[in-house]
């Protein structure tokens, strides 16, 4: 399993619907209407296609970026985010 950050240029319900369908809870966490954490067994290219950023099923106007996280992160945010990241990292181990 890998952990990813998905950052949308602007809110896009079609992309978010795909994200929720493809990665049901607890495999995603919404940080804001444009930022999501996702855990799954795939590569960045597969995630960008699944969300509609690329490929034959791309969503018109879907603009965003996907980063694969390497287990190094920091900052200040709600405890639930740290808990989610710890769970996602434990699944990868």
C-alpha distances in whole Angstrom, upper triangle without the diagonal:
4,7,10,14,16,19,22,26,27,26,25,25,24,21,20,21,19,16,17,18,14,12,15,15,13,10,13,15,19,20,23,24,23,20,16,13,10,6,5,4,7,9,12,15,13,12,16,17,16,17,21,21,21,22,25,24,24,25,29,29,25,25,22,19,15,14,11,11,12,12,16,17,21,23,25,23,23,22,20,18,17,17,14,12,13,11,8,8,10,7,5,8
4,7,10,13,16,19,22,24,24,23,24,23,20,19,20,18,15,17,18,15,12,15,15,14,10,12,14,17,18,21,22,20,17,14,11,8,5,5,6,7,8,9,13,12,11,14,16,15,16,19,19,19,21,24,23,22,24,27,26,23,22,19,16,12,10,7,8,8,9,13,14,18,20,22,21,22,21,19,16,16,16,13,11,12,12,8,8,11,9,7,10
4,7,10,13,17,20,21,21,21,22,21,18,17,19,17,14,15,17,14,12,14,14,12,9,9,11,13,14,17,19,17,13,11,7,6,4,7,9,10,10,10,13,13,11,13,16,15,15,18,18,19,21,24,23,22,23,26,25,21,20,17,14,10,9,6,6,8,8,11,12,15,17,19,17,18,18,16,13,13,13,10,8,11,10,7,7,11,10,9,12
4,6,10,13,16,18,18,18,19,19,15,14,17,15,12,14,16,14,12,14,14,14,10,9,10,12,13,15,16,14,11,8,6,5,6,8,11,10,10,8,12,12,9,11,14,13,12,15,15,16,19,22,21,19,20,22,21,18,16,13,10,7,5,4,5,9,10,12,12,15,17,18,17,18,18,17,13,14,15,12,10,13,13,10,11,15,14,12,16
4,6,10,13,15,15,16,17,18,14,13,16,15,12,14,17,15,13,15,15,15,12,10,10,10,10,12,13,10,7,6,5,6,9,12,14,13,13,10,13,14,11,11,15,14,12,15,14,17,19,23,21,19,19,21,19,16,14,10,8,6,5,6,7,11,12,12,11,14,15,16,15,16,17,16,12,14,15,13,11,15,15,12,13,17,17,16,19
4,7,10,12,12,12,14,14,10,10,13,12,10,12,15,14,12,15,15,15,13,10,10,10,10,11,11,8,6,5,6,7,11,13,15,14,13,10,12,13,9,9,12,12,9,12,11,14,17,20,18,16,15,17,16,12,11,7,6,5,7,9,10,14,15,16,15,17,17,18,17,18,20,18,14,17,18,15,14,18,18,15,17,20,19,18,22
4,7,9,9,11,13,14,11,11,15,14,12,15,17,17,16,18,18,18,16,13,12,10,10,9,9,6,5,7,9,11,14,16,19,18,16,13,15,16,12,11,14,14,11,13,11,15,18,21,19,16,15,17,14,11,9,5,5,6,8,12,13,16,18,18,16,17,17,18,17,18,20,19,16,18,20,17,16,20,21,18,20,23,23,22,25
4,5,6,8,11,12,9,9,13,13,12,14,17,17,16,18,19,20,18,15,14,12,12,10,8,5,6,9,12,13,17,18,21,19,18,15,16,17,13,11,14,14,11,11,10,14,17,19,17,14,13,13,11,8,6,4,7,9,12,15,16,20,21,21,19,21,20,21,19,21,23,21,18,21,23,20,20,24,24,21,23,26,26,25,28
4,7,9,12,13,11,12,16,16,15,18,20,20,20,22,23,24,22,18,17,15,14,12,10,7,9,12,15,17,20,22,25,23,21,17,18,19,16,14,16,17,13,13,11,15,18,21,19,15,14,13,10,8,5,5,8,11,14,17,19,22,24,24,21,22,22,22,21,23,25,24,21,24,26,23,23,27,27,25,26,30,29,28,32
4,6,10,12,11,11,14,16,15,17,20,20,20,21,22,23,22,18,17,14,14,11,8,6,10,12,16,18,21,23,26,24,23,20,21,21,18,16,18,18,14,14,13,17,20,22,19,16,14,13,10,9,8,8,11,14,17,20,21,25,26,26,23,24,23,23,21,22,25,24,21,24,26,24,24,28,28,26,28,31,30,30,33
4,7,9,9,8,11,13,13,14,17,18,18,19,19,21,20,16,15,12,12,9,6,5,9,11,15,16,20,22,25,24,23,20,21,21,18,16,18,17,13,13,13,17,20,22,19,16,13,13,11,9,9,10,13,15,18,20,22,25,26,26,24,25,23,23,21,21,24,22,20,24,25,22,23,27,26,24,27,30,29,29,32
4,6,6,6,9,10,11,12,14,16,16,17,19,21,19,16,16,13,14,12,8,8,11,12,16,16,20,21,24,22,22,19,19,19,16,14,15,14,11,11,11,15,17,18,15,13,10,10,9,7,9,10,13,15,18,21,22,26,27,28,26,27,26,26,23,24,26,24,22,25,26,23,24,27,27,25,27,30,29,29,32
4,5,5,6,9,10,10,12,14,15,15,17,19,18,15,15,13,15,13,9,10,13,13,16,16,20,21,23,22,23,20,21,19,16,15,16,14,11,11,13,16,18,19,15,14,11,12,11,10,12,13,16,17,20,22,24,27,28,29,27,28,27,27,24,24,26,23,22,25,26,23,24,27,26,24,27,30,28,29,32
4,5,5,6,9,10,11,12,14,15,17,20,18,16,17,15,17,16,12,12,14,14,17,16,19,19,22,21,21,19,18,17,15,13,13,11,9,8,11,14,15,15,12,10,8,10,10,8,11,13,15,16,20,22,24,27,29,30,28,30,29,29,27,27,28,25,24,27,27,24,25,28,27,25,28,30,28,28,32
4,5,5,6,9,10,11,12,14,16,18,15,13,14,13,15,14,11,10,12,11,14,13,16,16,19,17,18,15,15,14,11,10,10,9,5,6,8,11,14,14,11,10,8,10,10,7,9,10,12,12,16,18,20,24,25,26,25,27,26,27,24,24,26,23,21,24,25,21,22,25,24,22,24,27,25,25,29
4,5,5,6,8,10,10,11,13,15,13,10,11,10,12,11,9,9,10,9,12,11,15,16,19,18,19,17,17,16,12,12,13,11,8,10,12,15,17,18,15,13,11,14,13,10,12,11,13,13,16,18,20,23,24,25,24,25,25,24,22,21,23,20,18,22,22,18,20,23,22,20,23,25,23,24,27
4,5,5,6,8,10,10,12,15,14,12,13,12,15,14,12,13,14,12,14,13,16,16,19,19,20,18,18,16,14,14,14,11,9,10,13,16,17,17,14,13,12,14,15,12,15,15,17,16,19,20,22,26,26,28,27,28,28,28,25,24,25,22,21,24,24,20,22,25,23,21,24,26,24,25,28
4,5,5,6,8,10,13,15,13,11,14,13,17,16,14,14,14,12,14,12,14,14,16,15,16,15,15,13,10,11,10,7,6,8,11,13,14,14,11,11,10,14,15,12,14,14,15,14,17,18,20,24,25,27,26,28,28,28,26,25,26,23,21,24,24,20,21,24,22,20,23,25,22,23,27
4,6,5,6,8,10,12,10,8,10,10,13,14,12,12,11,9,10,8,11,11,14,14,15,14,14,12,9,10,11,8,6,9,11,14,15,17,14,13,13,16,16,13,14,13,13,12,15,15,17,21,21,23,22,24,25,25,22,22,23,19,18,20,20,17,17,20,19,16,19,21,19,20,23
4,6,5,5,7,10,9,7,9,10,14,14,13,13,13,10,11,10,12,12,15,16,18,17,18,15,12,14,14,11,10,13,15,18,19,20,16,16,15,19,19,16,17,16,17,15,18,18,19,23,23,25,24,25,25,25,22,21,22,18,17,20,19,16,17,20,18,16,20,21,19,20,24
4,6,6,9,12,10,10,13,14,17,18,16,17,16,14,14,12,13,13,15,15,18,17,18,15,13,14,14,10,10,12,16,17,18,18,15,16,15,19,20,17,19,18,19,17,20,20,21,24,25,27,27,28,29,29,26,25,25,21,21,23,22,19,20,23,20,18,21,23,20,21,25
4,6,10,11,9,10,13,14,18,19,17,17,16,13,13,10,11,9,11,12,14,14,15,11,9,12,11,7,8,11,14,15,16,17,14,15,15,19,20,17,18,17,17,15,17,17,19,22,22,25,25,27,28,28,26,25,25,22,20,22,21,18,19,21,19,16,19,21,18,18,22
4,7,8,5,6,10,12,15,17,16,16,15,11,10,7,8,7,10,11,14,14,15,12,10,13,13,10,10,14,16,17,18,20,17,17,18,21,21,18,19,17,17,14,16,15,17,19,19,22,22,24,25,25,22,21,21,18,17,19,18,14,15,17,15,13,16,17,15,16,19
4,6,6,7,9,12,15,17,16,17,16,12,12,9,10,10,13,15,18,18,19,16,14,16,17,13,13,16,19,21,22,23,20,20,20,23,23,20,21,20,20,18,19,18,19,22,21,24,23,25,26,25,22,21,21,17,16,19,17,14,16,18,15,13,17,18,15,17,21
3,5,6,7,10,14,16,16,17,15,12,11,9,10,11,15,17,19,19,21,19,16,19,20,16,16,19,21,23,25,26,23,23,23,26,26,22,23,21,21,19,19,19,19,21,20,23,22,23,23,23,20,18,17,14,13,16,14,11,13,15,12,12,15,16,14,16,19
4,6,7,11,14,16,17,18,16,12,10,9,9,11,14,16,19,19,21,19,16,19,21,17,17,21,22,24,26,27,25,25,24,28,27,24,24,22,21,19,19,18,17,19,18,21,20,21,22,21,18,17,16,12,12,14,11,8,11,12,9,9,13,13,11,14,17
4,7,10,13,16,17,17,14,10,8,6,5,7,10,13,15,15,18,15,13,16,17,14,14,18,19,21,22,24,22,22,22,25,25,21,22,19,18,15,16,14,14,17,16,19,18,20,21,22,19,18,17,14,12,14,13,9,10,12,10,8,12,13,11,12,16
4,7,10,12,13,13,11,7,5,4,6,9,13,14,16,15,17,16,12,15,16,14,13,16,17,20,22,24,21,20,20,23,22,19,19,16,16,13,14,14,14,17,16,18,17,19,19,19,16,15,16,12,11,13,12,9,10,13,11,9,13,15,13,15,18
4,6,9,11,11,9,6,5,7,9,12,16,17,18,17,20,19,15,17,19,17,15,18,19,22,24,26,23,22,21,24,23,19,19,17,16,14,15,15,14,17,16,18,16,17,17,16,13,12,13,9,8,11,11,8,9,13,12,11,14,16,15,16,20
4,6,7,8,6,5,7,9,12,15,19,19,20,18,21,20,16,17,19,17,14,18,18,21,24,26,23,22,20,22,21,17,17,15,15,14,15,16,16,19,18,19,17,17,17,16,12,12,14,11,9,13,13,11,12,16,15,14,17,19,19,20,23
4,7,8,5,6,7,11,14,17,21,21,22,19,22,22,18,18,21,20,17,20,20,23,26,28,25,23,22,24,22,19,18,15,15,14,15,16,15,18,17,18,15,15,13,12,9,9,12,10,8,12,13,11,12,16,16,15,17,20,20,21,24
4,5,5,7,10,13,17,20,23,23,23,21,23,23,19,19,21,20,17,19,19,22,25,27,25,22,20,22,19,17,16,14,15,15,16,18,18,21,21,21,18,17,16,15,12,12,15,13,12,15,17,15,16,19,20,19,21,24,24,24,27
4,6,8,12,14,18,20,24,23,23,21,22,22,18,17,20,18,15,16,17,20,23,25,22,20,17,18,16,14,13,12,14,15,17,19,20,23,23,23,21,21,19,18,16,16,19,17,15,19,20,17,19,22,22,21,23,26,25,26,29
4,7,10,13,17,19,22,21,21,18,19,19,16,15,17,17,13,15,14,18,21,23,20,18,16,17,14,12,10,9,11,12,14,16,17,21,21,21,19,19,18,18,16,17,20,18,15,19,20,18,18,22,22,20,22,25,25,25,28
4,7,10,14,16,20,19,19,16,18,18,14,14,17,16,13,15,15,18,21,24,21,19,18,19,17,14,12,10,10,10,11,14,14,17,18,18,15,16,15,15,13,14,17,15,12,15,17,14,14,18,19,17,19,22,21,21,25
4,6,10,13,16,16,16,14,17,16,12,13,16,14,12,15,15,18,21,23,21,19,18,20,18,15,14,11,11,10,11,12,12,16,16,17,15,16,16,16,14,14,16,13,11,13,15,12,12,15,15,13,16,19,18,18,22
4,7,10,14,14,14,13,16,15,12,13,16,15,13,16,16,19,21,24,22,20,20,22,21,17,16,13,12,10,10,10,9,13,13,14,12,14,15,16,13,14,14,12,9,11,12,9,8,12,12,10,12,15,14,15,18
4,7,10,11,12,11,14,12,9,12,14,12,11,15,15,17,19,22,20,19,19,22,21,17,17,14,13,10,10,9,10,13,13,15,15,17,18,19,17,17,17,14,12,13,14,10,10,13,12,9,11,14,13,13,16
4,7,9,11,11,14,12,10,13,15,13,13,17,17,19,21,23,21,21,22,25,24,20,20,17,15,12,12,10,10,12,12,15,15,18,20,21,19,19,18,15,13,14,13,10,9,11,10,6,9,11,9,9,13
4,6,9,10,12,10,9,12,14,11,13,16,17,18,19,21,20,20,21,24,25,21,21,18,16,13,13,11,12,14,14,18,18,21,23,24,22,22,22,19,17,18,17,13,13,14,12,9,11,13,10,9,13
4,7,10,12,9,10,13,14,12,14,17,18,18,19,21,20,21,22,26,26,23,23,20,18,15,14,12,13,14,15,19,20,24,26,27,26,26,25,22,20,20,20,16,15,17,15,11,12,14,11,9,13
4,7,8,6,7,10,11,10,12,15,15,15,15,18,17,18,20,23,24,20,20,18,16,12,13,10,13,14,16,19,21,24,26,28,27,27,27,24,22,22,22,19,17,19,18,14,15,17,14,12,15
4,5,5,6,9,10,11,13,15,14,13,14,17,17,17,19,22,23,19,19,16,13,10,10,8,12,13,16,18,20,23,25,28,27,27,27,25,22,23,23,20,18,20,19,16,16,18,16,14,17
4,5,5,6,9,10,11,12,11,11,13,16,16,15,17,20,19,16,15,13,10,7,7,7,10,13,15,17,18,22,24,26,25,26,26,24,21,22,23,20,18,20,20,16,17,20,18,16,19
4,5,5,6,9,10,11,10,8,9,13,13,13,15,18,18,15,15,13,11,9,10,10,14,16,19,21,22,25,27,29,28,29,30,28,25,26,26,23,21,24,23,20,20,23,21,19,22
4,6,5,6,9,10,10,9,9,12,12,12,15,18,19,16,16,14,13,10,12,12,15,17,20,22,23,26,28,30,28,29,29,27,24,25,26,22,21,23,22,18,20,22,19,18,21
4,5,5,6,9,9,9,11,13,12,12,14,17,17,13,14,12,10,8,10,10,13,16,18,20,21,24,25,27,25,25,26,23,21,22,23,19,18,21,20,16,18,20,18,17,20
4,6,5,6,5,6,8,12,11,9,11,14,14,10,10,9,8,7,10,11,15,18,20,22,22,24,26,27,26,27,28,25,22,24,25,21,20,24,23,19,21,24,22,20,24
4,5,5,6,5,5,8,7,7,10,13,14,11,12,12,11,11,14,15,18,21,23,25,25,28,29,31,29,30,31,28,25,27,28,24,23,26,25,21,23,26,23,22,26
4,6,8,8,9,10,8,9,10,14,15,12,13,13,13,11,14,15,18,21,23,25,25,28,29,30,28,28,29,26,23,25,25,22,21,24,23,19,22,24,21,20,24
4,6,8,10,12,9,8,8,12,12,9,10,10,10,10,13,15,17,21,22,24,24,26,27,27,25,26,27,24,22,24,24,21,21,24,23,19,22,24,22,22,25
4,6,7,9,6,4,5,8,10,7,9,10,11,12,15,17,20,23,25,27,26,29,29,30,28,29,30,27,25,27,28,24,24,27,26,23,25,28,26,25,29
4,7,10,8,5,6,9,9,6,7,7,8,9,13,15,19,22,24,25,25,27,28,29,27,29,30,28,25,27,28,25,24,27,27,23,25,28,26,25,29
4,7,7,5,8,10,11,9,10,10,11,12,15,17,20,23,26,27,27,30,31,32,31,32,33,31,28,30,31,27,26,29,29,25,27,30,27,26,29
4,6,5,9,11,13,12,13,14,14,15,18,19,23,25,28,30,30,33,34,35,34,35,36,33,30,32,33,29,28,31,30,27,28,31,28,27,30
4,6,9,11,14,13,15,17,18,18,21,22,26,29,31,33,33,36,37,38,36,37,38,35,33,35,35,32,31,34,33,29,31,33,31,30,33
4,6,9,12,11,14,15,17,17,20,22,25,28,30,32,32,34,35,36,34,34,36,33,30,33,33,29,29,32,31,28,30,32,29,29,32
4,6,9,8,10,12,14,15,18,20,23,27,29,30,30,32,33,34,32,33,34,32,29,32,32,28,28,31,30,27,29,32,29,28,32
4,6,5,9,11,14,15,19,21,24,28,30,31,30,32,32,33,31,31,33,31,28,31,32,28,28,32,31,28,30,33,30,30,34
4,6,9,12,15,17,21,24,27,30,32,33,32,34,34,34,32,33,35,33,30,33,34,31,31,34,34,31,33,36,34,33,37
4,6,10,13,16,20,23,25,29,31,31,30,31,31,32,30,31,33,31,29,32,33,30,30,33,33,30,32,35,33,33,36
4,7,10,12,16,19,22,25,27,28,26,28,28,29,27,28,30,28,25,28,29,26,26,29,29,26,28,31,30,29,33
4,7,10,14,17,20,23,25,25,24,26,25,27,25,27,29,27,24,27,28,25,25,28,28,25,27,30,29,28,32
4,7,10,14,16,19,21,22,20,22,22,23,22,24,26,24,21,23,25,22,21,25,25,22,24,27,26,25,28
4,7,10,13,16,18,18,18,20,20,22,21,23,25,23,20,22,24,21,19,23,23,20,21,25,24,22,25
4,7,9,13,15,16,15,18,19,21,20,22,23,21,18,19,21,18,16,20,20,17,18,21,20,18,22
4,6,9,12,12,12,15,17,19,19,21,22,20,17,18,20,17,14,18,18,15,15,19,19,16,19
4,6,9,11,12,15,17,20,19,21,21,20,16,17,18,16,13,15,16,13,12,16,15,13,16
4,6,7,8,12,14,17,17,18,18,18,14,14,15,13,10,13,14,11,10,14,14,12,14
4,6,8,12,15,18,18,20,20,19,16,15,16,15,11,13,14,12,10,13,14,11,13
4,6,10,13,16,16,18,17,17,13,12,13,12,9,9,12,10,7,11,12,10,11
4,7,11,14,15,17,16,17,14,12,14,14,10,11,14,13,11,14,16,14,15
4,7,10,11,14,14,15,11,10,13,13,10,11,14,13,12,15,17,16,17
4,7,9,12,12,14,11,9,13,14,11,13,16,16,14,17,20,19,20
4,7,10,11,13,11,10,14,15,13,15,18,18,17,20,22,22,23
4,7,9,11,10,9,13,14,13,15,18,18,18,21,23,23,25
4,6,8,7,8,11,12,12,14,16,17,17,20,22,22,24
4,5,6,7,9,10,12,13,15,16,17,19,21,22,24
4,5,5,6,9,10,11,12,14,15,17,19,20,21
4,6,5,6,9,10,10,12,14,15,17,19,20
4,5,5,6,9,10,10,12,14,15,17,19
4,5,5,6,9,10,10,12,14,15,17
4,5,5,6,9,10,11,13,14,16
4,5,5,6,9,10,11,13,15
4,5,5,6,8,10,11,12
4,6,5,6,9,10,11
4,5,5,6,9,10
4,5,5,7,9
4,5,5,7
4,5,5
4,6
4
